[in-house]
C-alpha cells in the first residue's frame, strides 16, 4: 500500500504557495518502518561474520590477495589429499576382496576337509575297537589271501 503525505517546510510556514509544500511517499506498512528503526539501533547484537566482514577494510588488498591465494592452495591440497586417500582405500579394499577372500575360503575348506577325515578315521578306530582289533592295528583288507 502506498501512502502519500504532504510535509510542510518549517522555514516557509508563512507563505501559502503550493510550491512550498513537499510531498513524500512511503512504500510499505507501519511494521516495515518499525523494523527499519529497530535495525538501525546502536545496541543491536553484531554477529561474528559481520565483525569479520568489517575487518576487510582494515587489511590492504595485496595482503587479502595473498591470504586468499594461500587459502585456495590449502583447500585444493586438502581436496587432492582426500581424493588420493579415497583411491588408495579403494585399491586396497578391492585387492583384499579379490585375493584375500578366495584364499580365506580355500583355507576354511581345507580345514573342514581335514576335520572330516579326522572324524572318519576316529569312526574307523571305534569300529575296530568294537570288533576286538587292537587300537594300533591297521585295518585288514577284504581280499582273500593268495590273490
N, CA, C and O atoms as a MOPAC input file, in Angstrom:
PM7 MOZYME 1SCF
protein

 N      0.83800 1    -1.16800 1     0.00000 1
 C      0.00000 1     0.00000 1     0.00000 1
 C      0.88300 1     1.23200 1     0.00000 1
 O      1.88100 1     1.28900 1     0.71900 1
 N      0.52100 1     2.20700 1    -0.79800 1
 C      1.28800 1     3.43900 1    -0.90500 1
 C      0.53500 1     4.53600 1    -0.16900 1
 O     -0.66000 1     4.74600 1    -0.37600 1
 N      1.24900 1     5.21100 1     0.67300 1
 C      0.64100 1     6.29000 1     1.45800 1
 C      1.33800 1     7.58500 1     1.07600 1
 O      2.56100 1     7.68500 1     1.17100 1
 N      0.57700 1     8.56400 1     0.64800 1
 C      1.12500 1     9.85400 1     0.23800 1
 C      0.77500 1    10.87000 1     1.31700 1
 O     -0.36400 1    10.96400 1     1.77600 1
 N      1.78800 1    11.61800 1     1.69800 1
 C      1.58200 1    12.57900 1     2.77900 1
 C      2.30200 1    13.87500 1     2.43000 1
 O      3.42900 1    13.84300 1     1.93600 1
 N      1.67200 1    14.99800 1     2.68000 1
 C      2.30000 1    16.29700 1     2.42400 1
 C      3.01800 1    16.74200 1     3.68300 1
 O      2.49700 1    16.66900 1     4.79700 1
 N      4.25000 1    17.21100 1     3.45300 1
 C      5.04400 1    17.70100 1     4.58000 1
 C      5.35100 1    19.16600 1     4.32200 1
 O      5.88700 1    19.52600 1     3.27300 1
 N      5.00900 1    19.99700 1     5.27600 1
 C      5.21000 1    21.43100 1     5.13300 1
 C      6.61100 1    21.78200 1     5.62200 1
 O      7.03900 1    21.32700 1     6.68300 1
 N      7.31600 1    22.59000 1     4.84500 1
 C      8.65000 1    23.00700 1     5.22400 1
 C      8.53600 1    24.03800 1     6.34000 1
 O      7.73600 1    24.96800 1     6.23400 1
 N      9.30900 1    23.89500 1     7.39700 1
 C      9.19700 1    24.77000 1     8.56300 1
 C      9.64000 1    26.19500 1     8.26800 1
 O      9.10300 1    27.12800 1     8.86600 1
 N     10.58100 1    26.39600 1     7.38700 1
 C     11.08000 1    27.74200 1     7.10500 1
 C     10.10000 1    28.56600 1     6.28000 1
 O     10.17500 1    29.79400 1     6.29200 1
 N      9.18600 1    27.92200 1     5.56500 1
 C      8.23200 1    28.64600 1     4.73100 1
 C      6.80100 1    28.48800 1     5.22400 1
 O      5.87800 1    28.43200 1     4.41100 1
 N      6.59900 1    28.41800 1     6.49800 1
 C      5.25700 1    28.26800 1     7.02600 1
 C      4.37900 1    29.47300 1     6.74600 1
 O      3.15900 1    29.33500 1     6.66300 1
 N      4.96000 1    30.63500 1     6.60100 1
 C      4.19300 1    31.84900 1     6.41100 1
 C      3.46900 1    31.86000 1     5.06400 1
 O      2.30900 1    32.26000 1     4.96400 1
 N      4.16800 1    31.42300 1     4.06100 1
 C      3.61900 1    31.51300 1     2.71700 1
 C      2.66800 1    30.37500 1     2.45400 1
 O      2.84200 1    29.27400 1     2.97600 1
 N      1.66500 1    30.63800 1     1.64800 1
 C      0.64200 1    29.67000 1     1.36000 1
 C      0.75900 1    29.10900 1    -0.05000 1
 O     -0.22900 1    28.60600 1    -0.58400 1
 N      1.94300 1    29.17800 1    -0.67600 1
 C      2.14400 1    28.68000 1    -2.02500 1
 C      2.18900 1    27.15800 1    -2.03700 1
 O      2.71400 1    26.51900 1    -1.12500 1
 N      1.61000 1    26.59200 1    -3.11900 1
 C      1.66800 1    25.14000 1    -3.26500 1
 C      3.07800 1    24.66300 1    -3.57400 1
 O      3.42100 1    23.51200 1    -3.30100 1
 N      3.88800 1    25.53300 1    -4.13600 1
 C      5.25800 1    25.13400 1    -4.48400 1
 C      6.12400 1    24.98600 1    -3.24900 1
 O      7.19100 1    24.37300 1    -3.30000 1
 N      5.65900 1    25.55400 1    -2.12700 1
 C      6.43800 1    25.46200 1    -0.90000 1
 C      6.22000 1    24.13400 1    -0.17400 1
 O      6.93500 1    23.81100 1     0.77400 1
 N      5.26900 1    23.40100 1    -0.60900 1
 C      4.99200 1    22.13100 1     0.05700 1
 C      5.77700 1    21.01100 1    -0.60200 1
 O      5.95500 1    20.98500 1    -1.82000 1
 N      6.23300 1    20.10600 1     0.21300 1
 C      6.93300 1    18.92800 1    -0.30600 1
 C      6.05500 1    17.71000 1    -0.08900 1
 O      5.29300 1    17.63700 1     0.87600 1
 N      6.17100 1    16.77500 1    -0.98400 1
 C      5.43200 1    15.52600 1    -0.81300 1
 C      6.43200 1    14.41700 1    -0.57100 1
 O      7.53100 1    14.39200 1    -1.12500 1
 N      6.01200 1    13.52100 1     0.26200 1
 C      6.86000 1    12.34800 1     0.49500 1
 C      5.97200 1    11.12200 1     0.42500 1
 O      4.80500 1    11.15600 1     0.81600 1
 N      6.52500 1    10.07600 1    -0.06200 1
 C      5.76100 1     8.83700 1    -0.14300 1
 C      6.55800 1     7.73400 1     0.52300 1
 O      7.78600 1     7.68400 1     0.45900 1
 N      5.83000 1     6.87700 1     1.14700 1
 C      6.49100 1     5.72500 1     1.76500 1
 C      5.79800 1     4.47000 1     1.26400 1
 O      4.57000 1     4.40500 1     1.19300 1
 N      6.58300 1     3.50100 1     0.92800 1
 C      6.06000 1     2.23700 1     0.43200 1
 C      6.16700 1     1.23100 1     1.55900 1
 O      7.21800 1     1.09000 1     2.18300 1
 N      5.09200 1     0.54800 1     1.81000 1
 C      5.11200 1    -0.46400 1     2.86300 1
 C      4.15900 1    -0.07900 1     3.96600 1
 O      3.44400 1     0.92000 1     3.87600 1
 N      4.15800 1    -0.86700 1     4.98500 1
 C      3.25700 1    -0.61800 1     6.10600 1
 C      4.03500 1    -0.02500 1     7.26700 1
 O      5.25100 1     0.15300 1     7.19500 1
 N      3.32600 1     0.27200 1     8.32100 1
 C      3.96500 1     0.82800 1     9.50700 1
 C      4.91100 1    -0.18100 1    10.14600 1
 O      5.87400 1     0.20600 1    10.80800 1
 N      4.64700 1    -1.46300 1     9.95600 1
 C      5.51600 1    -2.50200 1    10.51300 1
 C      6.90500 1    -2.43600 1     9.88000 1
 O      7.91000 1    -2.66700 1    10.55300 1
 N      6.96000 1    -2.11900 1     8.58100 1
 C      8.24900 1    -2.00400 1     7.90200 1
 C      9.06400 1    -0.86100 1     8.49300 1
 O     10.28000 1    -0.97200 1     8.65500 1
 N      8.37400 1     0.25400 1     8.81900 1
 C      9.07100 1     1.39000 1     9.42200 1
 C      9.62600 1     1.00600 1    10.79300 1
 O     10.73500 1     1.40000 1    11.15500 1
 N      8.86400 1     0.25200 1    11.53300 1
 C      9.31600 1    -0.17500 1    12.85700 1
 C     10.53100 1    -1.08000 1    12.74100 1
 O     11.44100 1    -1.00700 1    13.56700 1
 N     10.55300 1    -1.92200 1    11.73900 1
 C     11.67900 1    -2.82700 1    11.54200 1
 C     12.92800 1    -2.04600 1    11.15400 1
 O     14.01600 1    -2.32900 1    11.65600 1
 N     12.78100 1    -1.06600 1    10.26500 1
 C     13.95100 1    -0.29600 1     9.84000 1
 C     14.50100 1     0.53600 1    10.98700 1
 O     15.71400 1     0.72700 1    11.08000 1
 N     13.64900 1     1.02600 1    11.84900 1
 C     14.11500 1     1.78000 1    13.01100 1
 C     14.84100 1     0.86100 1    13.96600 1
 O     15.87400 1     1.23400 1    14.52100 1
 N     14.31400 1    -0.34300 1    14.16800 1
 C     14.93000 1    -1.28400 1    15.09600 1
 C     16.27000 1    -1.77200 1    14.56800 1
 O     17.18900 1    -2.02400 1    15.34800 1
 N     16.39000 1    -1.90900 1    13.24300 1
 C     17.64100 1    -2.42500 1    12.69700 1
 C     18.75100 1    -1.37900 1    12.74400 1
 O     19.93100 1    -1.72900 1    12.70100 1
 N     18.39300 1    -0.12000 1    12.83000 1
 C     19.42100 1     0.91000 1    12.89700 1
 C     19.77400 1     1.27300 1    14.33000 1
 O     20.53400 1     2.21300 1    14.55900 1
 N     19.24000 1     0.55000 1    15.28600 1
 C     19.52900 1     0.82000 1    16.68700 1
 C     20.98100 1     0.45100 1    16.99100 1
 O     21.47400 1    -0.56900 1    16.50900 1
 N     21.66900 1     1.27300 1    17.78800 1
 C     23.08000 1     1.00900 1    18.05900 1
 C     23.32300 1    -0.20400 1    18.96300 1
 O     24.42900 1    -0.74500 1    18.96900 1
 N     22.33100 1    -0.63600 1    19.71500 1
 C     22.53900 1    -1.74800 1    20.64100 1
 C     22.22700 1    -3.10900 1    20.00800 1
 O     22.06500 1    -4.09900 1    20.72100 1
 N     22.14600 1    -3.16100 1    18.70500 1
 C     21.87300 1    -4.42800 1    18.01300 1
 C     23.08500 1    -5.35600 1    18.15200 1
 O     24.23000 1    -4.91200 1    18.06000 1
 N     22.82500 1    -6.62700 1    18.36900 1
 C     23.90500 1    -7.59800 1    18.52500 1
 C     24.54100 1    -7.88200 1    17.17600 1
 O     23.85500 1    -8.24100 1    16.21800 1
 N     25.85000 1    -7.72000 1    17.10700 1
 C     26.59700 1    -7.97800 1    15.89100 1
 C     27.02700 1    -9.44000 1    15.87100 1
 O     27.40900 1    -9.98900 1    16.90400 1
 N     26.96800 1   -10.05900 1    14.72200 1
 C     27.42500 1   -11.43600 1    14.62900 1
 C     28.91500 1   -11.45800 1    14.32300 1
 O     29.50500 1   -10.44400 1    13.94900 1
 N     29.50500 1   -12.62100 1    14.48800 1
 C     30.93000 1   -12.77100 1    14.22400 1
 C     31.23800 1   -12.54200 1    12.75200 1
 O     32.25700 1   -11.94100 1    12.41000 1
 N     30.35800 1   -13.02200 1    11.88300 1
 C     30.60100 1   -12.81700 1    10.45400 1
 C     30.53400 1   -11.33700 1    10.08500 1
 O     31.27300 1   -10.89100 1     9.20700 1
 N     29.65800 1   -10.56500 1    10.74200 1
 C     29.60000 1    -9.12600 1    10.49000 1
 C     30.90600 1    -8.45200 1    10.90300 1
 O     31.41100 1    -7.57800 1    10.19900 1
 N     31.43700 1    -8.85400 1    12.02400 1
 C     32.68700 1    -8.25800 1    12.50300 1
 C     33.85900 1    -8.61700 1    11.58800 1
 O     34.70500 1    -7.77400 1    11.28800 1
 N     33.90000 1    -9.88200 1    11.14800 1
 C     34.97500 1   -10.29900 1    10.25100 1
 C     34.87600 1    -9.57700 1     8.91600 1
 O     35.89400 1    -9.17600 1     8.35300 1
 N     33.68300 1    -9.41000 1     8.41100 1
 C     33.49100 1    -8.69400 1     7.15000 1
 C     33.92200 1    -7.23500 1     7.28200 1
 O     34.45700 1    -6.65700 1     6.33500 1
 N     33.69100 1    -6.64100 1     8.44500 1
 C     34.08500 1    -5.25100 1     8.67000 1
 C     35.60700 1    -5.11700 1     8.71300 1
 O     36.13600 1    -4.05000 1     8.40100 1
 N     36.30900 1    -6.16500 1     9.08900 1
 C     37.77600 1    -6.12100 1     9.11900 1
 C     38.38300 1    -6.08700 1     7.72500 1
 O     39.56100 1    -5.76900 1     7.56800 1
 N     37.59100 1    -6.41000 1     6.71800 1
 C     38.08100 1    -6.43700 1     5.33700 1
 C     38.69500 1    -5.09900 1     4.94200 1
 O     39.69900 1    -5.06200 1     4.23000 1
 N     38.11100 1    -4.02500 1     5.39000 1
 C     38.59200 1    -2.70700 1     5.00700 1
 C     39.91500 1    -2.35800 1     5.69200 1
 O     40.63400 1    -1.47700 1     5.22000 1
 N     40.24500 1    -3.02400 1     6.78100 1
 C     41.47500 1    -2.72700 1     7.50900 1
 C     42.68600 1    -3.40100 1     6.88000 1
 O     43.81700 1    -2.96200 1     7.08800 1
 N     42.46000 1    -4.47100 1     6.10700 1
 C     43.56500 1    -5.22500 1     5.51100 1
 C     43.78300 1    -4.73700 1     4.09100 1
 O     42.82600 1    -4.62300 1     3.32600 1
 N     45.03500 1    -4.44500 1     3.72100 1
 C     45.31100 1    -3.95900 1     2.36700 1
 C     44.96700 1    -5.02000 1     1.31400 1
 O     45.01600 1    -6.21600 1     1.60500 1
 N     44.62200 1    -4.59500 1     0.10400 1
 C     44.22800 1    -5.52500 1    -0.95000 1
 C     45.31200 1    -6.55900 1    -1.28100 1
 O     44.98700 1    -7.71300 1    -1.56200 1
 N     46.58600 1    -6.17000 1    -1.25300 1
 C     47.64500 1    -7.13600 1    -1.57500 1
 C     47.71500 1    -8.23300 1    -0.51900 1
 O     47.94000 1    -9.39900 1    -0.84200 1
 N     47.52300 1    -7.85900 1     0.72900 1
 C     47.53900 1    -8.86200 1     1.80300 1
 C     46.32400 1    -9.77000 1     1.69300 1
 O     46.42400 1   -10.98000 1     1.89800 1
 N     45.16600 1    -9.17900 1     1.36700 1
 C     43.96200 1   -10.00200 1     1.18200 1
 C     44.14700 1   -10.98400 1     0.04600 1
 O     43.72200 1   -12.13500 1     0.14700 1
 N     44.77400 1   -10.54800 1    -1.03700 1
 C     45.02100 1   -11.43200 1    -2.17300 1
 C     45.96600 1   -12.56200 1    -1.77700 1
 O     45.75100 1   -13.71500 1    -2.14900 1
 N     46.99900 1   -12.23400 1    -1.03200 1
 C     47.94900 1   -13.24800 1    -0.57800 1
 C     47.26300 1   -14.28000 1     0.31400 1
 O     47.48300 1   -15.48200 1     0.16000 1
 N     46.43900 1   -13.81400 1     1.24000 1
 C     45.71000 1   -14.72300 1     2.13300 1
 C     44.74700 1   -15.58600 1     1.32600 1
 O     44.63200 1   -16.78900 1     1.55800 1
 N     44.06700 1   -14.96700 1     0.38700 1
 C     43.12000 1   -15.70900 1    -0.45800 1
 C     43.83200 1   -16.79000 1    -1.26100 1
 O     43.34000 1   -17.91400 1    -1.36200 1
 N     44.99300 1   -16.45600 1    -1.83500 1
 C     45.74200 1   -17.44900 1    -2.60100 1
 C     46.21900 1   -18.60600 1    -1.73900 1
 O     46.17100 1   -19.76100 1    -2.16100 1
 N     46.67700 1   -18.29900 1    -0.53500 1
 C     47.14600 1   -19.35200 1     0.37100 1
 C     45.99400 1   -20.26000 1     0.79400 1
 O     46.14000 1   -21.48100 1     0.83700 1
 N     44.85100 1   -19.65600 1     1.10400 1
 C     43.69700 1   -20.47300 1     1.48100 1
 C     43.21900 1   -21.33000 1     0.31300 1
 O     42.83100 1   -22.48300 1     0.49900 1
 N     43.25000 1   -20.76500 1    -0.88100 1
 C     42.85000 1   -21.50700 1    -2.06800 1
 C     43.79300 1   -22.68400 1    -2.31300 1
 O     43.34600 1   -23.78900 1    -2.62000 1
 N     45.09200 1   -22.44700 1    -2.17700 1
 C     46.08200 1   -23.50100 1    -2.35600 1
 C     45.89300 1   -24.60100 1    -1.31100 1
 O     45.94600 1   -25.78700 1    -1.63500 1
 N     45.67400 1   -24.20400 1    -0.06100 1
 C     45.47300 1   -25.18100 1     1.00700 1
 C     44.21500 1   -26.00100 1     0.76500 1
 O     44.22100 1   -27.21500 1     0.96500 1
 N     43.14500 1   -25.35800 1     0.34000 1
 C     41.89400 1   -26.08100 1     0.07900 1
 C     42.06900 1   -27.06900 1    -1.06700 1
 O     41.56600 1   -28.19000 1    -0.99900 1
 N     42.77900 1   -26.66200 1    -2.11900 1
 C     42.98500 1   -27.58800 1    -3.23900 1
 C     43.88000 1   -28.74700 1    -2.83300 1
 O     43.67800 1   -29.86900 1    -3.29600 1
 N     44.87100 1   -28.49800 1    -1.97100 1
 C     45.73800 1   -29.57100 1    -1.49500 1
 C     44.94700 1   -30.55500 1    -0.63000 1
 O     45.12200 1   -31.76600 1    -0.75900 1
 N     44.09200 1   -30.05200 1     0.23700 1
 C     43.26200 1   -30.93400 1     1.08300 1
 C     42.33200 1   -31.76900 1     0.21000 1
 O     42.14300 1   -32.96000 1     0.45900 1
 N     41.75900 1   -31.15400 1    -0.79700 1
 C     40.86700 1   -31.88600 1    -1.70500 1
 C     41.62700 1   -32.97900 1    -2.44200 1
 O     41.13800 1   -34.10300 1    -2.55800 1
 N     42.81700 1   -32.66000 1    -2.94200 1
 C     43.64200 1   -33.65200 1    -3.64400 1
 C     44.02700 1   -34.79200 1    -2.70100 1
 O     43.98600 1   -35.95800 1    -3.09100 1
 N     44.40000 1   -34.46000 1    -1.46100 1
 C     44.78800 1   -35.48400 1    -0.48000 1
 C     43.62700 1   -36.41100 1    -0.16700 1
 O     43.80200 1   -37.62900 1    -0.10800 1
 N     42.45300 1   -35.85000 1     0.03300 1
 C     41.27900 1   -36.67700 1     0.33800 1
 C     40.93800 1   -37.57400 1    -0.84700 1
 O     40.58100 1   -38.73700 1    -0.66300 1
 N     41.04600 1   -37.04500 1    -2.04700 1
 C     40.76400 1   -37.83300 1    -3.24400 1
 C     41.77400 1   -38.98000 1    -3.38500 1
 O     41.39500 1   -40.10600 1    -3.70500 1
 N     43.05100 1   -38.69000 1    -3.14700 1
 C     44.08900 1   -39.72300 1    -3.24000 1
 C     43.89800 1   -40.78400 1    -2.16400 1
 O     44.05000 1   -41.97500 1    -2.43700 1
 N     43.57000 1   -40.37000 1    -0.95600 1
 C     43.33900 1   -41.32700 1     0.12700 1
 C     42.15300 1   -42.23100 1    -0.20600 1
 O     42.18400 1   -43.42400 1     0.09500 1
 N     41.12200 1   -41.68500 1    -0.81600 1
 C     39.97100 1   -42.49400 1    -1.22500 1
 C     40.35100 1   -43.50200 1    -2.29600 1
 O     39.89500 1   -44.64500 1    -2.26900 1
 N     41.19700 1   -43.07500 1    -3.25200 1
 C     41.64300 1   -44.00400 1    -4.29300 1
 C     42.48600 1   -45.13900 1    -3.71400 1
 O     42.32600 1   -46.29500 1    -4.10600 1
 N     43.38300 1   -44.81100 1    -2.78100 1
 C     44.20900 1   -45.84000 1    -2.14800 1
 C     43.32700 1   -46.81100 1    -1.36300 1
 O     43.53400 1   -48.02300 1    -1.42700 1
 N     42.36100 1   -46.29900 1    -0.63500 1
 C     41.45600 1   -47.16200 1     0.13100 1
 C     40.67600 1   -48.07800 1    -0.80900 1
 O     40.46500 1   -49.25000 1    -0.49600 1
 N     40.24900 1   -47.55600 1    -1.95300 1
 C     39.52000 1   -48.36300 1    -2.93300 1
 C     40.40400 1   -49.49500 1    -3.46600 1
 O     39.96000 1   -50.63900 1    -3.55600 1
 N     41.64300 1   -49.18000 1    -3.81500 1
 C     42.55300 1   -50.20200 1    -4.34700 1
 C     42.82400 1   -51.27100 1    -3.29900 1
 O     42.79100 1   -52.46100 1    -3.61200 1
 N     43.09000 1   -50.87200 1    -2.06900 1
 C     43.36800 1   -51.86100 1    -1.01200 1
 C     42.15600 1   -52.73600 1    -0.73100 1
 O     42.29500 1   -53.94400 1    -0.53800 1
 N     40.98500 1   -52.14700 1    -0.70600 1
 C     39.76800 1   -52.92100 1    -0.42400 1
 C     39.48100 1   -53.92200 1    -1.53500 1
 O     39.19800 1   -55.08800 1    -1.26200 1
 N     39.55100 1   -53.47900 1    -2.77500 1
 C     39.26100 1   -54.40400 1    -3.87600 1
 C     40.33200 1   -55.48900 1    -3.97900 1
 O     40.01000 1   -56.63100 1    -4.30800 1
 N     41.58900 1   -55.16200 1    -3.70900 1
 C     42.64700 1   -56.17400 1    -3.72200 1
 C     42.40700 1   -57.20800 1    -2.63600 1
 O     42.54900 1   -58.40800 1    -2.87300 1
 N     42.04500 1   -56.75000 1    -1.45000 1
 C     41.77300 1   -57.68600 1    -0.35900 1
 C     40.60100 1   -58.59900 1    -0.70200 1
 O     40.62400 1   -59.79000 1    -0.39100 1
 N     39.58700 1   -58.04600 1    -1.33600 1
 C     38.43300 1   -58.87200 1    -1.70000 1
 C     38.76100 1   -59.84600 1    -2.83100 1
 O     38.28200 1   -60.97900 1    -2.82900 1
 N     39.56900 1   -59.41500 1    -3.78900 1
 C     39.88500 1   -60.26600 1    -4.93800 1
 C     40.88000 1   -61.37100 1    -4.58900 1
 O     40.80400 1   -62.46800 1    -5.14300 1
 N     41.80800 1   -61.09300 1    -3.68000 1
 C     42.83900 1   -62.08000 1    -3.33900 1
 C     42.56500 1   -62.71500 1    -1.99000 1
 O     42.61700 1   -63.93800 1    -1.85700 1
 N     42.27900 1   -61.90900 1    -1.00200 1
 C     42.14500 1   -62.41300 1     0.36800 1
 C     40.92700 1   -63.27800 1     0.58800 1
 O     41.01900 1   -64.29700 1     1.27100 1
 N     39.80200 1   -62.91100 1     0.03900 1
 C     38.57200 1   -63.67300 1     0.25800 1
 C     38.64600 1   -65.08000 1    -0.32200 1
 O     38.30700 1   -66.03100 1     0.38300 1
 N     39.07500 1   -65.26100 1    -1.57700 1
 C     39.20300 1   -66.63300 1    -2.08000 1
 C     40.21900 1   -67.46000 1    -1.28000 1
 O     40.00800 1   -68.65100 1    -1.04900 1
 N     41.32200 1   -66.82300 1    -0.86000 1
 C     42.31300 1   -67.53700 1    -0.04500 1
 C     41.70400 1   -67.97700 1     1.28700 1
 O     41.90900 1   -69.11100 1     1.71900 1
 N     40.96100 1   -67.08700 1     1.93500 1
 C     40.33400 1   -67.43600 1     3.21500 1
 C     39.32500 1   -68.56700 1     3.03600 1
 O     39.24700 1   -69.46300 1     3.87600 1
 N     38.56000 1   -68.53400 1     1.96000 1
 C     37.60100 1   -69.61400 1     1.70300 1
 C     38.31000 1   -70.93600 1     1.43100 1
 O     37.83000 1   -71.98700 1     1.85600 1
 N     39.44600 1   -70.90300 1     0.72900 1
 C     40.20200 1   -72.12800 1     0.46000 1
 C     40.77000 1   -72.71000 1     1.74300 1
 O     40.71700 1   -73.92200 1     1.94700 1
 N     41.30600 1   -71.87600 1     2.59900 1
 C     41.85100 1   -72.34500 1     3.87600 1
 C     40.73800 1   -72.93500 1     4.73100 1
 O     40.93200 1   -73.97300 1     5.36300 1
 N     39.59000 1   -72.29900 1     4.76100 1
 C     38.45800 1   -72.81200 1     5.53700 1
 C     37.98400 1   -74.15200 1     4.98500 1
 O     37.67400 1   -75.06800 1     5.74700 1
 N     37.92800 1   -74.26300 1     3.66600 1
 C     37.52700 1   -75.53600 1     3.05600 1
 C     38.51600 1   -76.64400 1     3.37300 1
 O     38.10800 1   -77.77300 1     3.64400 1
 N     39.81400 1   -76.34200 1     3.34400 1
 C     40.84500 1   -77.33900 1     3.68200 1
 C     40.71200 1   -77.76900 1     5.13600 1
 O     40.85200 1   -78.95200 1     5.44900 1
 N     40.44400 1   -76.83100 1     6.01500 1
 C     40.26800 1   -77.16700 1     7.43500 1
 C     39.04000 1   -78.05700 1     7.62900 1
 O     39.07500 1   -78.98700 1     8.43500 1
 N     37.97500 1   -77.78800 1     6.91100 1
 C     36.76300 1   -78.61800 1     7.00800 1
 C     37.04600 1   -80.02200 1     6.48000 1
 O     36.57300 1   -81.00300 1     7.05300 1
 N     37.81400 1   -80.12800 1     5.39500 1
 C     38.16500 1   -81.43200 1     4.83300 1
 C     39.02100 1   -82.22800 1     5.81200 1
 O     38.80600 1   -83.42900 1     5.97600 1
 N     39.97700 1   -81.59000 1     6.45900 1
 C     40.80500 1   -82.27500 1     7.44900 1
 C     39.97300 1   -82.72200 1     8.64500 1
 O     40.19900 1   -83.80700 1     9.18100 1
 N     39.02300 1   -81.90700 1     9.06800 1
 C     38.15300 1   -82.28900 1    10.18400 1
 C     37.30700 1   -83.49400 1     9.80100 1
 O     37.09000 1   -84.38600 1    10.62100 1
 N     36.82800 1   -83.52700 1     8.56400 1
 C     36.02200 1   -84.65900 1     8.09300 1
 C     36.87600 1   -85.93400 1     8.04100 1
 O     36.40800 1   -87.00000 1     8.44200 1
 N     38.10500 1   -85.84300 1     7.55900 1
 C     38.99500 1   -87.01100 1     7.51700 1
 C     39.28700 1   -87.51800 1     8.92000 1
 O     39.31500 1   -88.72600 1     9.15700 1
 N     39.50400 1   -86.59700 1     9.84700 1
 C     39.77700 1   -86.97600 1    11.23100 1
 C     38.56900 1   -87.69400 1    11.82700 1
 O     38.72500 1   -88.66800 1    12.56300 1
 N     37.37400 1   -87.21900 1    11.51500 1
 C     36.15600 1   -87.85200 1    12.01900 1
 C     36.01000 1   -89.26000 1    11.44600 1
 O     35.67100 1   -90.19700 1    12.16900 1
 N     36.26200 1   -89.40400 1    10.16700 1
 C     36.17600 1   -90.73300 1     9.53800 1
 C     37.19400 1   -91.67800 1    10.16300 1
 O     36.87400 1   -92.83400 1    10.43800 1
 N     38.42200 1   -91.20100 1    10.39200 1
 C     39.46400 1   -92.01900 1    10.99200 1
 C     39.06800 1   -92.44300 1    12.40100 1
 O     39.29300 1   -93.58900 1    12.79000 1
 N     38.47500 1   -91.52200 1    13.17200 1
 C     38.07700 1   -91.87000 1    14.53800 1
 C     36.92500 1   -92.87300 1    14.52700 1
 O     36.84800 1   -93.71600 1    15.42100 1
 N     36.03100 1   -92.80900 1    13.54600 1
 C     34.95500 1   -93.79500 1    13.43600 1
 C     35.52400 1   -95.17100 1    13.10700 1
 O     35.07300 1   -96.17600 1    13.65600 1
 N     36.51800 1   -95.22300 1    12.21100 1
 C     37.15900 1   -96.49800 1    11.87900 1
 C     37.82200 1   -97.10100 1    13.10500 1
 O     37.75000 1   -98.30900 1    13.33200 1
 N     38.46700 1   -96.25400 1    13.89200 1
 C     39.13000 1   -96.72200 1    15.11100 1
 C     38.09600 1   -97.25700 1    16.09600 1
 O     38.32700 1   -98.26200 1    16.76800 1
 N     36.94000 1   -96.56700 1    16.17600 1
 C     35.88900 1   -97.02700 1    17.07800 1
 C     35.29400 1   -98.34700 1    16.63200 1
 O     34.98100 1   -99.18400 1    17.47900 1
 N     35.12400 1   -98.56900 1    15.33400 1
 C     34.58800 1   -99.82400 1    14.81800 1
 C     35.57400 1  -100.96900 1    15.05100 1
 O     35.16900 1  -102.08600 1    15.37200 1
 N     36.85900 1  -100.68900 1    14.89000 1
 C     37.86100 1  -101.72500 1    15.11300 1
 C     37.90500 1  -102.10500 1    16.57800 1
 O     38.11500 1  -103.27200 1    16.90900 1
 N     37.71000 1  -101.13800 1    17.45900 1
 C     37.72300 1  -101.42900 1    18.88800 1
 C     36.51900 1  -102.28400 1    19.24500 1
 O     36.62800 1  -103.15900 1    20.10400 1
 N     35.37600 1  -102.05800 1    18.61200 1
 C     34.18400 1  -102.86600 1    18.90000 1
 C     34.35000 1  -104.29100 1    18.37900 1
 O     33.81100 1  -105.23100 1    18.96300 1
 N     35.07300 1  -104.45300 1    17.31300 1
 C     35.25800 1  -105.76700 1    16.71100 1
 C     36.36500 1  -106.54400 1    17.42100 1
 O     36.50800 1  -107.74100 1    17.17200 1
 N     37.13000 1  -105.93200 1    18.27000 1
 C     38.15500 1  -106.62400 1    19.01900 1
 C     39.54700 1  -106.46100 1    18.46600 1
 O     40.47000 1  -107.09900 1    18.97300 1
 N     39.74400 1  -105.66400 1    17.47800 1
 C     41.08000 1  -105.47100 1    16.94200 1
 C     41.84000 1  -104.51700 1    17.85000 1
 O     41.24600 1  -103.64300 1    18.48100 1
 N     43.14000 1  -104.68600 1    17.91300 1
 C     43.91100 1  -103.77600 1    18.74300 1
 C     43.82300 1  -102.34100 1    18.18400 1
 O     43.61500 1  -102.15200 1    16.98500 1
 N     43.98000 1  -101.35400 1    19.04400 1
 C     43.78500 1   -99.96400 1    18.65000 1
 C     44.84600 1   -99.48500 1    17.66300 1
 O     44.55800 1   -98.61900 1    16.83700 1
 N     46.04600 1  -100.01500 1    17.72400 1
 C     47.11200 1   -99.56200 1    16.84800 1
 C     47.19700 1  -100.35200 1    15.55700 1
 O     48.01800 1  -100.01800 1    14.70300 1
 N     46.38100 1  -101.38900 1    15.37400 1
 C     46.47700 1  -102.24300 1    14.18600 1
 C     45.88100 1  -101.55800 1    12.98100 1
 O     44.96300 1  -100.74500 1    13.08100 1
 N     46.44300 1  -101.91900 1    11.82300 1
 C     45.95300 1  -101.39500 1    10.57100 1
 C     44.71000 1  -102.17000 1    10.15900 1
 O     44.61200 1  -103.36500 1    10.43900 1
 N     43.75700 1  -101.51500 1     9.49800 1
 C     42.59000 1  -102.26400 1     9.03700 1
 C     42.99400 1  -103.30600 1     7.99800 1
 O     43.85500 1  -103.07000 1     7.15100 1
 N     42.35300 1  -104.44800 1     8.09100 1
 C     42.69100 1  -105.55000 1     7.17600 1
 C     41.97600 1  -105.39900 1     5.87900 1
 O     40.93500 1  -104.74800 1     5.78500 1
 N     42.54600 1  -106.00500 1     4.88300 1
 C     41.96400 1  -105.95900 1     3.55800 1
 C     40.91700 1  -107.04000 1     3.45100 1
 O     41.04500 1  -108.08100 1     4.09500 1
 N     39.89900 1  -106.82800 1     2.66700 1
 C     38.82300 1  -107.79600 1     2.49900 1
 C     39.11800 1  -108.77900 1     1.36100 1
 O     38.29900 1  -109.64700 1     1.05900 1
 N     40.26400 1  -108.64300 1     0.74600 1
 C     40.60000 1  -109.58400 1    -0.33400 1
 C     41.17500 1  -110.86800 1     0.27200 1
 O     41.96200 1  -110.82400 1     1.21800 1
 N     40.77800 1  -111.97900 1    -0.27700 1
 C     41.27700 1  -113.23900 1     0.28100 1
 C     42.77600 1  -113.40100 1    -0.00700 1
 O     43.27500 1  -112.87400 1    -1.00100 1
 N     43.47600 1  -114.11000 1     0.83800 1
 C     44.89200 1  -114.31400 1     0.62600 1
 C     45.13500 1  -115.14500 1    -0.62100 1
 O     44.33600 1  -116.01600 1    -0.96700 1
 N     46.19400 1  -114.88100 1    -1.26200 1
 C     46.56100 1  -115.62000 1    -2.45200 1
 C     46.19000 1  -114.91900 1    -3.72100 1
 O     46.65100 1  -115.33300 1    -4.78500 1
 N     45.48800 1  -114.01300 1    -3.68900 1
 C     45.16500 1  -113.29500 1    -4.91300 1
 C     46.09000 1  -112.19000 1    -5.15400 1
 O     45.95700 1  -111.48000 1    -6.15100 1

